[in-house]
Amino acid sequence: MQNLGEADPKENAIVNDLLAQPVDIDMLVNATPRGLEEQVYLRSLMAIGLDSQPEAQYLRQLATALGFDQASFNQIHDQADAQRLYS
C-alpha cells in the first residue's frame, strides 16, 4: 500500500479488495515462467506474516504446486530467515 503514493480513496479500495481475495494458486503457478518458481514462492513468503494457519497452509499448497519437496521448501525458508514449516 505504501507504493501507491498519491492514489485516491477509490483506487485504494480497489487494491484492498484485490488483496483480500484468496490467491488462485493454480493460476499463479501456470503464470509462473519456468525457472522463476523459487522467486515466486519467496515473494509470497515475504509478503505475508506467517503468523496464522491459513498462511502456512497457503505456503504449503504453493510450494507443492510449484514442485518443491520439503527439503527445498525448508531451504528457501532458511535463506529468507523465515520460520520452517517442516521439521
A tleap script that builds the chain and sets N, CA, C and O, in Angstrom:
source leaprc.protein.ff14SB
mol = sequence {
  NMET GLN ASN LEU GLY GLU ALA ASP PRO LYS
  GLU ASN ALA ILE VAL ASN ASP LEU LEU ALA
  GLN PRO VAL ASP ILE ASP MET LEU VAL ASN
  ALA THR PRO ARG GLY LEU GLU GLU GLN VAL
  TYR LEU ARG SER LEU MET ALA ILE GLY LEU
  ASP SER GLN PRO GLU ALA GLN TYR LEU ARG
  GLN LEU ALA THR ALA LEU GLY PHE ASP GLN
  ALA SER PHE ASN GLN ILE HIE ASP GLN ALA
  ASP ALA GLN ARG LEU TYR CSER
}
set mol.1.N position { 0.822 -1.197 0.000 }
set mol.1.CA position { 0.000 0.000 0.000 }
set mol.1.C position { 0.868 1.264 0.000 }
set mol.1.O position { 0.461 2.300 -0.526 }
set mol.2.N position { 2.057 1.176 0.588 }
set mol.2.CA position { 2.933 2.342 0.624 }
set mol.2.C position { 3.367 2.760 -0.771 }
set mol.2.O position { 3.671 3.930 -1.004 }
set mol.3.N position { 3.398 1.820 -1.695 }
set mol.3.CA position { 3.848 2.119 -3.044 }
set mol.3.C position { 2.775 2.774 -3.907 }
set mol.3.O position { 3.044 3.149 -5.048 }
set mol.4.N position { 1.568 2.915 -3.377 }
set mol.4.CA position { 0.506 3.525 -4.164 }
set mol.4.C position { 0.644 5.042 -4.257 }
set mol.4.O position { 0.042 5.669 -5.129 }
set mol.5.N position { 1.422 5.622 -3.376 }
set mol.5.CA position { 1.691 7.053 -3.447 }
set mol.5.C position { 0.448 7.901 -3.358 }
set mol.5.O position { -0.220 7.928 -2.324 }
set mol.6.N position { 0.136 8.590 -4.430 }
set mol.6.CA position { -0.959 9.558 -4.462 }
set mol.6.C position { -2.289 8.944 -4.910 }
set mol.6.O position { -3.122 9.635 -5.497 }
set mol.7.N position { -2.488 7.679 -4.642 }
set mol.7.CA position { -3.736 7.024 -5.045 }
set mol.7.C position { -4.911 7.649 -4.296 }
set mol.7.O position { -4.800 8.017 -3.126 }
set mol.8.N position { -6.035 7.758 -4.996 }
set mol.8.CA position { -7.225 8.301 -4.348 }
set mol.8.C position { -7.940 7.176 -3.583 }
set mol.8.O position { -7.599 6.005 -3.749 }
set mol.9.N position { -8.916 7.521 -2.756 }
set mol.9.CA position { -9.607 6.509 -1.954 }
set mol.9.C position { -10.230 5.382 -2.782 }
set mol.9.O position { -10.241 4.230 -2.351 }
set mol.10.N position { -10.744 5.711 -3.963 }
set mol.10.CA position { -11.340 4.673 -4.813 }
set mol.10.C position { -10.273 3.678 -5.272 }
set mol.10.O position { -10.496 2.468 -5.253 }
set mol.11.N position { -9.121 4.192 -5.680 }
set mol.11.CA position { -8.024 3.320 -6.100 }
set mol.11.C position { -7.533 2.468 -4.934 }
set mol.11.O position { -7.256 1.281 -5.112 }
set mol.12.N position { -7.422 3.052 -3.755 }
set mol.12.CA position { -7.028 2.296 -2.563 }
set mol.12.C position { -8.029 1.188 -2.268 }
set mol.12.O position { -7.642 0.079 -1.898 }
set mol.13.N position { -9.303 1.482 -2.429 }
set mol.13.CA position { -10.346 0.480 -2.177 }
set mol.13.C position { -10.232 -0.684 -3.151 }
set mol.13.O position { -10.414 -1.839 -2.765 }
set mol.14.N position { -9.934 -0.388 -4.407 }
set mol.14.CA position { -9.772 -1.449 -5.408 }
set mol.14.C position { -8.606 -2.356 -5.036 }
set mol.14.O position { -8.724 -3.580 -5.090 }
set mol.15.N position { -7.488 -1.758 -4.660 }
set mol.15.CA position { -6.311 -2.555 -4.276 }
set mol.15.C position { -6.621 -3.382 -3.034 }
set mol.15.O position { -6.267 -4.560 -2.975 }
set mol.16.N position { -7.270 -2.789 -2.050 }
set mol.16.CA position { -7.622 -3.530 -0.832 }
set mol.16.C position { -8.546 -4.694 -1.142 }
set mol.16.O position { -8.393 -5.775 -0.574 }
set mol.17.N position { -9.503 -4.488 -2.036 }
set mol.17.CA position { -10.405 -5.577 -2.423 }
set mol.17.C position { -9.641 -6.709 -3.095 }
set mol.17.O position { -9.899 -7.882 -2.826 }
set mol.18.N position { -8.704 -6.361 -3.965 }
set mol.18.CA position { -7.903 -7.384 -4.646 }
set mol.18.C position { -7.027 -8.149 -3.658 }
set mol.18.O position { -6.886 -9.368 -3.757 }
set mol.19.N position { -6.444 -7.433 -2.713 }
set mol.19.CA position { -5.593 -8.093 -1.717 }
set mol.19.C position { -6.383 -8.994 -0.783 }
set mol.19.O position { -5.837 -9.955 -0.243 }
set mol.20.N position { -7.647 -8.700 -0.589 }
set mol.20.CA position { -8.481 -9.500 0.302 }
set mol.20.C position { -8.957 -10.798 -0.346 }
set mol.20.O position { -9.409 -11.709 0.348 }
set mol.21.N position { -8.860 -10.886 -1.666 }
set mol.21.CA position { -9.320 -12.087 -2.359 }
set mol.21.C position { -8.309 -13.215 -2.184 }
set mol.21.O position { -7.104 -12.972 -2.133 }
set mol.22.N position { -8.800 -14.442 -2.092 }
set mol.22.CA position { -7.853 -15.562 -1.987 }
set mol.22.C position { -7.052 -15.702 -3.278 }
set mol.22.O position { -7.535 -15.410 -4.373 }
set mol.23.N position { -5.826 -16.155 -3.113 }
set mol.23.CA position { -4.950 -16.351 -4.276 }
set mol.23.C position { -5.357 -17.637 -4.986 }
set mol.23.O position { -5.556 -18.672 -4.351 }
set mol.24.N position { -5.476 -17.561 -6.288 }
set mol.24.CA position { -5.733 -18.743 -7.100 }
set mol.24.C position { -4.376 -19.378 -7.380 }
set mol.24.O position { -3.661 -18.963 -8.292 }
set mol.25.N position { -4.032 -20.383 -6.590 }
set mol.25.CA position { -2.712 -20.992 -6.676 }
set mol.25.C position { -2.465 -21.590 -8.054 }
set mol.25.O position { -1.378 -21.431 -8.609 }
set mol.26.N position { -3.446 -22.268 -8.608 }
set mol.26.CA position { -3.263 -22.871 -9.933 }
set mol.26.C position { -2.962 -21.807 -10.982 }
set mol.26.O position { -2.085 -21.998 -11.825 }
set mol.27.N position { -3.675 -20.700 -10.937 }
set mol.27.CA position { -3.439 -19.618 -11.892 }
set mol.27.C position { -2.038 -19.043 -11.701 }
set mol.27.O position { -1.330 -18.787 -12.675 }
set mol.28.N position { -1.642 -18.840 -10.452 }
set mol.28.CA position { -0.326 -18.298 -10.159 }
set mol.28.C position { 0.774 -19.224 -10.674 }
set mol.28.O position { 1.735 -18.773 -11.297 }
set mol.29.N position { 0.625 -20.508 -10.411 }
set mol.29.CA position { 1.631 -21.481 -10.857 }
set mol.29.C position { 1.685 -21.529 -12.385 }
set mol.29.O position { 2.772 -21.556 -12.963 }
set mol.30.N position { 0.537 -21.540 -13.037 }
set mol.30.CA position { 0.504 -21.577 -14.505 }
set mol.30.C position { 1.095 -20.320 -15.134 }
set mol.30.O position { 1.606 -20.365 -16.253 }
set mol.31.N position { 1.026 -19.202 -14.420 }
set mol.31.CA position { 1.552 -17.943 -14.934 }
set mol.31.C position { 3.034 -17.748 -14.598 }
set mol.31.O position { 3.661 -16.795 -15.060 }
set mol.32.N position { 3.584 -18.653 -13.794 }
set mol.32.CA position { 4.983 -18.534 -13.375 }
set mol.32.C position { 5.913 -19.054 -14.474 }
set mol.32.O position { 5.845 -20.228 -14.840 }
set mol.33.N position { 6.775 -18.189 -14.998 }
set mol.33.CA position { 7.718 -18.652 -16.019 }
set mol.33.C position { 8.672 -19.703 -15.450 }
set mol.33.O position { 9.095 -19.619 -14.297 }
set mol.34.N position { 8.997 -20.682 -16.271 }
set mol.34.CA position { 9.905 -21.745 -15.865 }
set mol.34.C position { 11.217 -21.133 -15.394 }
set mol.34.O position { 11.787 -20.265 -16.055 }
set mol.35.N position { 11.684 -21.595 -14.249 }
set mol.35.CA position { 12.922 -21.088 -13.675 }
set mol.35.C position { 12.716 -20.000 -12.632 }
set mol.35.O position { 13.650 -19.640 -11.916 }
set mol.36.N position { 11.496 -19.474 -12.543 }
set mol.36.CA position { 11.222 -18.414 -11.563 }
set mol.36.C position { 10.365 -18.904 -10.387 }
set mol.36.O position { 9.860 -18.101 -9.602 }
set mol.37.N position { 10.209 -20.207 -10.278 }
set mol.37.CA position { 9.352 -20.769 -9.231 }
set mol.37.C position { 9.817 -20.349 -7.832 }
set mol.37.O position { 9.006 -19.960 -6.991 }
set mol.38.N position { 11.122 -20.431 -7.593 }
set mol.38.CA position { 11.634 -20.062 -6.269 }
set mol.38.C position { 11.378 -18.595 -5.969 }
set mol.38.O position { 11.030 -18.246 -4.841 }
set mol.39.N position { 11.546 -17.730 -6.964 }
set mol.39.CA position { 11.307 -16.298 -6.755 }
set mol.39.C position { 9.843 -16.013 -6.433 }
set mol.39.O position { 9.539 -15.190 -5.570 }
set mol.40.N position { 8.946 -16.694 -7.128 }
set mol.40.CA position { 7.516 -16.503 -6.864 }
set mol.40.C position { 7.181 -16.946 -5.444 }
set mol.40.O position { 6.458 -16.261 -4.721 }
set mol.41.N position { 7.716 -18.099 -5.057 }
set mol.41.CA position { 7.461 -18.583 -3.701 }
set mol.41.C position { 8.049 -17.615 -2.674 }
set mol.41.O position { 7.394 -17.274 -1.689 }
set mol.42.N position { 9.270 -17.181 -2.904 }
set mol.42.CA position { 9.937 -16.275 -1.972 }
set mol.42.C position { 9.159 -14.971 -1.815 }
set mol.42.O position { 9.047 -14.448 -0.706 }
set mol.43.N position { 8.625 -14.446 -2.905 }
set mol.43.CA position { 7.826 -13.215 -2.833 }
set mol.43.C position { 6.568 -13.430 -1.988 }
set mol.43.O position { 6.176 -12.557 -1.212 }
set mol.44.N position { 5.949 -14.582 -2.143 }
set mol.44.CA position { 4.775 -14.885 -1.320 }
set mol.44.C position { 5.167 -14.973 0.142 }
set mol.44.O position { 4.473 -14.444 1.011 }
set mol.45.N position { 6.280 -15.642 0.416 }
set mol.45.CA position { 6.758 -15.777 1.788 }
set mol.45.C position { 7.034 -14.416 2.406 }
set mol.45.O position { 6.699 -14.175 3.566 }
set mol.46.N position { 7.643 -13.531 1.634 }
set mol.46.CA position { 7.982 -12.208 2.147 }
set mol.46.C position { 6.759 -11.314 2.316 }
set mol.46.O position { 6.770 -10.390 3.129 }
set mol.47.N position { 5.714 -11.586 1.556 }
set mol.47.CA position { 4.529 -10.720 1.573 }
set mol.47.C position { 3.602 -11.002 2.746 }
set mol.47.O position { 2.755 -10.174 3.082 }
set mol.48.N position { 3.756 -12.161 3.369 }
set mol.48.CA position { 2.853 -12.490 4.472 }
set mol.48.C position { 3.617 -12.543 5.782 }
set mol.48.O position { 4.846 -12.621 5.799 }
set mol.49.N position { 2.877 -12.499 6.875 }
set mol.49.CA position { 3.491 -12.506 8.189 }
set mol.49.C position { 3.803 -13.895 8.717 }
set mol.49.O position { 4.549 -14.039 9.686 }
set mol.50.N position { 3.245 -14.907 8.096 }
set mol.50.CA position { 3.397 -16.296 8.516 }
set mol.50.C position { 3.092 -16.454 10.002 }
set mol.50.O position { 3.852 -17.062 10.755 }
set mol.51.N position { 1.963 -15.891 10.393 }
set mol.51.CA position { 1.581 -15.976 11.792 }
set mol.51.C position { 0.195 -16.585 11.973 }
set mol.51.O position { -0.441 -16.410 13.013 }
set mol.52.N position { -0.261 -17.297 10.958 }
set mol.52.CA position { -1.557 -17.962 11.092 }
set mol.52.C position { -1.546 -19.267 10.298 }
set mol.52.O position { -0.753 -19.448 9.375 }
set mol.53.N position { -2.436 -20.156 10.678 }
set mol.53.CA position { -2.541 -21.442 9.994 }
set mol.53.C position { -2.920 -21.289 8.519 }
set mol.53.O position { -2.346 -21.988 7.684 }
set mol.54.N position { -3.854 -20.412 8.163 }
set mol.54.CA position { -4.170 -20.239 6.738 }
set mol.54.C position { -2.956 -19.792 5.906 }
set mol.54.O position { -2.803 -20.215 4.761 }
set mol.55.N position { -2.101 -18.944 6.474 }
set mol.55.CA position { -0.904 -18.512 5.750 }
set mol.55.C position { 0.055 -19.676 5.544 }
set mol.55.O position { 0.611 -19.839 4.458 }
set mol.56.N position { 0.249 -20.483 6.578 }
set mol.56.CA position { 1.120 -21.653 6.466 }
set mol.56.C position { 0.550 -22.645 5.452 }
set mol.56.O position { 1.290 -23.234 4.665 }
set mol.57.N position { -0.752 -22.819 5.478 }
set mol.57.CA position { -1.401 -23.729 4.534 }
set mol.57.C position { -1.235 -23.230 3.098 }
set mol.57.O position { -0.962 -24.018 2.192 }
set mol.58.N position { -1.398 -21.937 2.895 }
set mol.58.CA position { -1.200 -21.354 1.560 }
set mol.58.C position { 0.219 -21.630 1.068 }
set mol.58.O position { 0.409 -22.049 -0.073 }
set mol.59.N position { 1.216 -21.398 1.923 }
set mol.59.CA position { 2.596 -21.608 1.512 }
set mol.59.C position { 2.870 -23.071 1.189 }
set mol.59.O position { 3.580 -23.372 0.230 }
set mol.60.N position { 2.316 -23.977 1.981 }
set mol.60.CA position { 2.487 -25.404 1.692 }
set mol.60.C position { 1.856 -25.763 0.343 }
set mol.60.O position { 2.448 -26.490 -0.455 }
set mol.61.N position { 0.664 -25.252 0.103 }
set mol.61.CA position { -0.023 -25.535 -1.164 }
set mol.61.C position { 0.754 -24.953 -2.346 }
set mol.61.O position { 0.897 -25.601 -3.383 }
set mol.62.N position { 1.250 -23.737 -2.181 }
set mol.62.CA position { 2.010 -23.106 -3.250 }
set mol.62.C position { 3.295 -23.877 -3.514 }
set mol.62.O position { 3.637 -24.131 -4.669 }
set mol.63.N position { 4.006 -24.248 -2.466 }
set mol.63.CA position { 5.255 -24.990 -2.630 }
set mol.63.C position { 5.011 -26.314 -3.345 }
set mol.63.O position { 5.775 -26.692 -4.232 }
set mol.64.N position { 3.965 -27.007 -2.968 }
set mol.64.CA position { 3.630 -28.283 -3.608 }
set mol.64.C position { 3.288 -28.071 -5.076 }
set mol.64.O position { 3.756 -28.813 -5.940 }
set mol.65.N position { 2.473 -27.059 -5.361 }
set mol.65.CA position { 2.062 -26.789 -6.741 }
set mol.65.C position { 3.248 -26.369 -7.608 }
set mol.65.O position { 3.268 -26.635 -8.810 }
set mol.66.N position { 4.236 -25.711 -6.997 }
set mol.66.CA position { 5.422 -25.298 -7.736 }
set mol.66.C position { 6.429 -26.440 -7.879 }
set mol.66.O position { 7.424 -26.309 -8.593 }
set mol.67.N position { 6.172 -27.552 -7.202 }
set mol.67.CA position { 7.021 -28.727 -7.343 }
set mol.67.C position { 8.142 -28.835 -6.335 }
set mol.67.O position { 9.076 -29.608 -6.544 }
set mol.68.N position { 8.082 -28.088 -5.250 }
set mol.68.CA position { 9.133 -28.163 -4.233 }
set mol.68.C position { 8.904 -29.350 -3.314 }
set mol.68.O position { 7.772 -29.646 -2.932 }
set mol.69.N position { 9.995 -30.031 -2.961 }
set mol.69.CA position { 9.905 -31.038 -1.906 }
set mol.69.C position { 10.156 -30.333 -0.571 }
set mol.69.O position { 10.474 -29.144 -0.545 }
set mol.70.N position { 10.013 -31.061 0.530 }
set mol.70.CA position { 10.136 -30.434 1.845 }
set mol.70.C position { 11.530 -29.862 2.084 }
set mol.70.O position { 11.662 -28.817 2.721 }
set mol.71.N position { 12.556 -30.516 1.593 }
set mol.71.CA position { 13.915 -30.018 1.782 }
set mol.71.C position { 14.116 -28.682 1.051 }
set mol.71.O position { 14.715 -27.757 1.600 }
set mol.72.N position { 13.623 -28.588 -0.169 }
set mol.72.CA position { 13.733 -27.336 -0.927 }
set mol.72.C position { 12.935 -26.235 -0.255 }
set mol.72.O position { 13.375 -25.089 -0.162 }
set mol.73.N position { 11.764 -26.604 0.207 }
set mol.73.CA position { 10.873 -25.683 0.914 }
set mol.73.C position { 11.598 -25.101 2.129 }
set mol.73.O position { 11.610 -23.886 2.328 }
set mol.74.N position { 12.207 -25.982 2.944 }
set mol.74.CA position { 12.926 -25.527 4.135 }
set mol.74.C position { 14.137 -24.681 3.762 }
set mol.74.O position { 14.453 -23.716 4.459 }
set mol.75.N position { 14.812 -25.027 2.683 }
set mol.75.CA position { 15.984 -24.274 2.259 }
set mol.75.C position { 15.604 -22.831 1.909 }
set mol.75.O position { 16.325 -21.897 2.261 }
set mol.76.N position { 14.501 -22.652 1.232 }
set mol.76.CA position { 14.043 -21.296 0.895 }
set mol.76.C position { 13.735 -20.522 2.173 }
set mol.76.O position { 14.092 -19.350 2.299 }
set mol.77.N position { 13.075 -21.177 3.111 }
set mol.77.CA position { 12.759 -20.519 4.385 }
set mol.77.C position { 14.038 -20.148 5.128 }
set mol.77.O position { 14.123 -19.065 5.708 }
set mol.78.N position { 15.037 -21.036 5.116 }
set mol.78.CA position { 16.308 -20.746 5.776 }
set mol.78.C position { 16.982 -19.542 5.133 }
set mol.78.O position { 17.482 -18.663 5.836 }
set mol.79.N position { 17.002 -19.492 3.803 }
set mol.79.CA position { 17.625 -18.375 3.093 }
set mol.79.C position { 16.932 -17.058 3.408 }
set mol.79.O position { 17.569 -16.006 3.458 }
set mol.80.N position { 15.626 -17.125 3.620 }
set mol.80.CA position { 14.855 -15.900 3.913 }
set mol.80.C position { 14.804 -15.604 5.409 }
set mol.80.O position { 14.173 -14.638 5.838 }
set mol.81.N position { 15.474 -16.443 6.197 }
set mol.81.CA position { 15.444 -16.321 7.651 }
set mol.81.C position { 14.002 -16.314 8.165 }
set mol.81.O position { 13.619 -15.520 9.025 }
set mol.82.N position { 13.222 -17.239 7.596 }
set mol.82.CA position { 11.812 -17.380 7.954 }
set mol.82.C position { 11.607 -18.721 8.667 }
set mol.82.O position { 12.386 -19.659 8.502 }
set mol.83.N position { 10.569 -18.778 9.439 }
set mol.83.CA position { 10.227 -19.993 10.174 }
set mol.83.C position { 10.025 -21.166 9.221 }
set mol.83.O position { 9.362 -21.038 8.192 }
set mol.84.N position { 10.604 -22.302 9.575 }
set mol.84.CA position { 10.378 -23.519 8.801 }
set mol.84.C position { 8.989 -24.071 9.108 }
set mol.84.O position { 8.515 -23.966 10.239 }
set mol.85.N position { 8.347 -24.648 8.123 }
set mol.85.CA position { 7.035 -25.255 8.331 }
set mol.85.C position { 7.132 -26.768 8.404 }
set mol.85.O position { 6.171 -27.434 8.789 }
set mol.86.N position { 8.279 -27.315 8.040 }
set mol.86.CA position { 8.514 -28.759 8.144 }
set mol.86.C position { 9.737 -28.963 9.018 }
set mol.86.O position { 10.727 -28.241 8.904 }
set mol.87.N position { 9.655 -29.962 9.897 }
set mol.87.CA position { 10.815 -30.228 10.761 }
set mol.87.C position { 11.584 -31.420 10.267 }
set mol.87.O position { 12.591 -31.796 10.866 }
savepdb mol mol.pdb
quit
